[in-house]
Amino acid sequence: QVQLVESGGGLVQAGGSLRLSCAASGTIFSISTMGWYRQAPGKQREFVAKITSFSNVNYADSVKGRFTVSRDNAKKTVYLQMNSLKPEDTAVYYCFHEIGGTWGQGTQVTVSS
């Protein structure tokens, strides 16, 4: 069974950067697509980015050019580098392990204007 733990969230001013990490336990990390999603207050959870086992990446239009997803299979960790942050990026960010169907507990990102 896969368990995910996110970290790296916090409070940042608009235009700033944060790097989120998602560390996984279990033995099937390297072969699974990993995704990042976010949920703002009063809104549905939405897709942000994903990276396949071959490191192919895909992004939501709202974050293209600002966010970068990457992975380190040796560390069983996926990252989300977030640059040029905007107040509308404020949300709880979750990582998702596709094969295990597992969500992390989330990490809060707050961007002040």
C-alpha positions in Angstrom: 0.0 0.0 0.0 1.3 3.4 -0.9 1.4 6.3 1.5 2.1 9.9 0.4 3.3 12.8 2.5 3.4 16.3 1.1 5.5 19.2 2.4 6.7 22.6 1.4 3.6 24.6 1.5 3.4 28.0 3.2 2.6 31.7 2.9 4.3 33.6 0.1 3.8 37.0 -1.6 2.5 37.2 -5.1 5.4 36.7 -7.6 7.2 34.4 -5.2 8.1 30.8 -5.4 7.5 27.6 -3.4 8.6 24.0 -4.0 6.3 21.2 -2.9 7.5 17.7 -2.2 5.6 14.5 -2.0 7.4 11.5 -0.5 6.0 8.1 -1.1 6.3 4.8 0.7 5.8 1.5 -1.0 7.5 -0.3 -3.9 5.7 0.8 -7.0 6.5 4.5 -7.1 8.7 4.4 -10.1 6.2 2.9 -12.4 3.3 5.1 -11.5 2.2 8.4 -12.9 2.2 11.0 -10.1 -0.2 13.9 -10.1 -0.6 17.2 -8.3 -4.1 18.6 -7.7 -5.4 21.5 -5.7 -8.5 22.6 -4.0 -9.4 26.1 -3.1 -12.0 27.0 -0.5 -15.5 26.4 -1.9 -14.2 24.9 -5.1 -13.8 21.4 -6.5 -10.4 19.7 -6.5 -8.7 20.5 -9.8 -5.8 19.0 -11.8 -2.5 20.9 -11.7 0.2 18.7 -13.2 1.3 15.2 -13.7 4.4 13.2 -14.6 4.5 9.7 -16.0 7.0 7.0 -15.2 8.8 8.1 -18.4 8.9 11.7 -17.1 6.4 12.9 -19.6 4.6 15.9 -18.1 1.3 17.6 -18.5 0.0 20.8 -17.0 -3.2 22.7 -16.5 -3.4 25.8 -18.7 -3.6 28.0 -15.6 -0.1 27.0 -14.5 1.8 26.4 -17.7 5.0 28.3 -17.9 5.0 28.9 -14.1 5.0 25.4 -12.5 7.3 22.5 -13.1 6.7 18.9 -12.0 9.6 16.5 -11.6 10.4 13.2 -9.9 13.3 11.4 -8.3 12.5 7.7 -8.3 15.5 6.9 -6.1 14.0 9.1 -3.4 10.4 8.1 -4.2 9.6 11.8 -4.3 7.7 14.0 -6.7 8.2 17.8 -6.7 6.2 20.8 -7.8 8.2 23.9 -8.4 5.9 26.9 -8.4 7.1 30.2 -9.6 5.4 33.6 -10.3 2.7 32.6 -7.8 -0.6 34.4 -7.9 -3.3 34.9 -5.3 -5.5 32.6 -7.3 -3.0 29.8 -6.7 -4.0 29.7 -3.1 -5.3 26.2 -2.3 -4.5 23.0 -0.5 -2.2 21.0 -2.8 -2.5 17.2 -3.0 -0.3 14.6 -4.7 -1.9 11.5 -6.2 -0.4 8.1 -6.9 -2.2 6.8 -9.9 -1.6 3.1 -9.6 -2.4 3.0 -5.9 -5.3 5.4 -6.2 -3.8 7.1 -3.2 -4.0 10.8 -2.1 -1.7 12.6 0.3 -3.0 14.6 3.2 -2.4 17.9 1.4 -0.3 21.0 2.1 -1.6 24.6 2.3 -0.3 27.2 -0.1 -1.3 30.8 0.5 -0.3 33.6 -1.9 -0.9 37.1 -0.6 -1.4 40.0 -2.9 
